[in-house]
Amino acid sequence: NRLIMATSSNQYGLGPAYLTASGSAVLPAFNSAATIATTIAVTGAAVGDPVVAGHSAITVASVLISGYVSTAGTVTVSFYNGTGAVYNPGSGTLRVMVLQA
């Protein structure tokens, strides 16, 4: 089965509506067991909405990415370095998807 949904909406009524945003984000080098964070605007996002996030420069499984709607219209994305060494992801594209109930 395939679920096909239109970008930033629930055009077909097959699941929750969602919002998307993306933008350039330069992430600094950060130590093992450290966390860094950045924000991105997502118009229509509400506190409590679930978030899925990714960054194109994160190329290892040991960097954990999480996101949450910190204030209406703003998503905070955190990156935890579990590599055991300093990790320098550099620049890339931050992408988020916010699910709406």
C-alpha positions in Angstrom: 0.0 0.0 0.0 1.2 3.5 -0.8 0.1 6.6 1.0 0.4 9.6 -1.3 0.0 13.0 0.3 0.4 16.5 -1.2 3.0 18.8 0.2 1.9 20.8 3.3 -1.6 19.6 3.3 -3.9 16.6 3.5 -5.2 16.8 -0.1 -6.4 13.2 -0.2 -7.8 12.8 3.4 -5.5 9.8 3.9 -3.8 10.8 7.1 -3.0 13.8 9.3 -2.3 17.2 7.6 1.2 18.3 7.8 3.4 21.4 7.3 6.9 21.5 5.9 9.8 24.0 6.0 13.4 23.9 4.9 16.4 26.2 4.9 20.1 26.5 5.0 21.7 25.8 8.4 25.3 25.8 9.3 26.0 23.6 12.3 29.2 24.1 14.3 31.6 21.4 15.5 30.4 20.0 18.8 31.8 17.7 21.4 30.8 14.1 22.1 27.8 13.9 24.4 27.0 17.5 23.7 23.8 18.9 22.2 23.3 21.9 19.9 20.1 23.4 18.7 18.7 25.7 16.0 15.3 27.0 15.1 13.2 27.3 11.9 10.0 29.0 11.2 7.0 26.8 10.3 3.9 28.9 9.7 0.9 27.2 11.3 2.8 25.0 13.7 1.3 24.8 17.2 2.9 23.8 20.5 2.3 20.1 21.0 2.3 19.2 17.2 4.7 16.2 16.5 7.8 17.1 14.5 10.1 15.1 12.2 13.5 16.7 11.3 16.6 16.1 9.3 19.8 17.8 8.2 21.5 16.9 5.0 25.0 17.2 6.5 24.4 14.7 9.3 25.9 11.6 7.8 26.4 9.3 10.8 23.8 7.4 12.8 25.3 8.4 16.1 24.0 12.0 15.9 20.5 12.0 17.1 18.1 14.6 15.8 14.9 15.7 17.5 12.5 18.5 17.1 9.5 20.2 18.8 7.3 23.2 18.3 8.8 25.6 20.9 6.4 28.5 20.2 3.6 28.9 17.7 5.2 29.0 14.3 8.7 28.0 15.5 10.3 24.6 15.5 13.5 24.0 17.6 15.7 21.2 16.3 18.3 19.6 18.6 21.3 17.5 17.6 23.0 15.2 20.1 26.5 14.0 19.4 26.8 10.3 20.3 29.9 9.6 18.1 32.5 9.5 20.9 34.4 12.3 19.2 34.1 15.9 18.1 31.7 16.1 15.1 31.6 18.9 12.6 28.6 18.6 10.3 29.0 22.0 8.6 26.5 23.5 6.3 23.5 21.8 4.8 19.7 21.9 4.5 17.5 21.6 7.5 14.1 20.1 6.8 11.2 19.7 9.1 7.7 18.3 8.9 5.1 19.1 11.5 2.1 16.8 11.8 -1.3 18.4 12.7 -4.0 16.6 14.5 
